[in-house]
Amino acid sequence: MAKPQGYQIILEKRAKKEAENIPPPQRHRIDKAISSLSVNPRPVSCKKITQKEGYRIRAGNYRILYTIDDKAKIIVIYRIKVKGKDTYK
């Protein structure tokens, strides 16, 4: 029986830059959360974002913001930010 294909994960330039500035212990947690999205793009802990299209998941004090293209099986991560007032803007 063929194994179902997971989703491809793409980090936008801005998200890559934000990820580079995250300290290693938190970065490991974020990397783990991102890789789990390829298997389950809508985990129970994800929330639909109201101000913008997409979803968010938590990884410690950080929020990972992303969109899902179910037809193409692609997840685009567009922000990785510390939770704050302007996180979703």
N, C-alpha and C positions, 0 to 999 in steps of 0.2 A: 504494500500500500504506500502510495506517495505521501511524503511529509508535506503539510501545507506550508506555503511560503509566508514568511513574515513580512512586515512592512519595512521599506527602505527608509532610513533616517537621514535627513539632510539638515545641516546647520547653516543658517544664513551667516553672512560675513559678520554682522553685528553680534550675533549670538556667539560665534567663535571668539571674537575679541573679548566679549564679556567673560567667557569661560576661562580665558587665559589669565585673567586677573583674580581668579578665585583661589584661595589657599588650598594646598593639597588634600587635607582631610575632608573638606567640604566638596572638593572637586571629585573625589572618589565616590561620594554619595550621589552626586549629580550624574556622573557617568553611569552608575548602576541604574538610576532611575530612567535615564534616557535609553539605555539598552533594553530595559524591560518593555518600553513602548513598542518595540518592533514586534513583540509577541502579542501584547494587549494594548492597543492604542487608547483605549478608554477604560483604564482601571477604575475600580470603585471609588478611589480617592480623587479622581479627576473632577474638575469643575468646568462647566461651560462659561466662557467669558462673555459678559454682556456688552461691554464697551467696544470690543473688537471681535472679529470672527476668530473662533478657535477655542482651545481648551488650555487649562493650566494644571500642573501637578506640583506638589510640594516636595522639596528635598532639603530638609532642615529649615534654615531661614531663607532659603532661595525658592524662587518660583520659576518654573520652566514653562514658557508659553509656546504653543504650537498649533498648527493646523493639520488636518487629516484629509487626504485625498483617497477615499476608499476604492475608487475605480482603478487608480494607478498604484495603489498600495504604497503611498508615500506619506511620510510625516515630515513636515518642515518646522524646525524649531527656529523661532525668530527672536526670542529674548530669553536670557537667563539673568534674573535680577534678584537682589535682596528685597524681601517684602518691605514695601513702604507705600507712601501715599501715591507716588507716581509710577508704581510698578506696571499698571495696566494701560498707561497712556502711550 
